[in-house]
Amino acid sequence: MMPFQIIFNPTSAAELARMPRELQLQILGEFRGLPQQVRGAELEQFGRLERGGRILYRFRVGDYRVYFERHELGVVVHRILSRHTLKDFLYRSGLKVKEDEALQENPRFWEMIEAARTAART
């Protein structure tokens, strides 16, 4: 069986590092069952955001949302955002729909994800 890696890009690693140690451990603990789930065909238990053929998955850990995508080695974590940050983002965007739907359709959300992705390359 191939090893499974959870890759934090620089942005998500910095977001995790700014959190209290107990919260870091709680979030990392949520990744325990992830290898088996990601290797499966569908990730139905996670939120799903899709745009332009790109698929991000979201899972909740308390007041935080972890956005990741599948990778040949496992998963890449793009962002770890507070629920309050997302509510503020949605409020400023003027969107009054469900969180995943609003984020999926909002180009500024994808720009934020892409900025984290390109930061990983530099």
JORA-V54664 format. One line per field, one symbol per residue. burial: # if it has 9 or more other ideal C-beta (glycine too) atoms within 8 Angstrom, else .. A space follows every 50 residues. Layout:
# JORA-V54664
burial: ???
This chain:
# JORA-V54664
burial: ...#.########.##..#...##.##..#...#..##....#..####. ....#######..######.#..########.#..#..##..#......# .###.#..##.##.###.##..
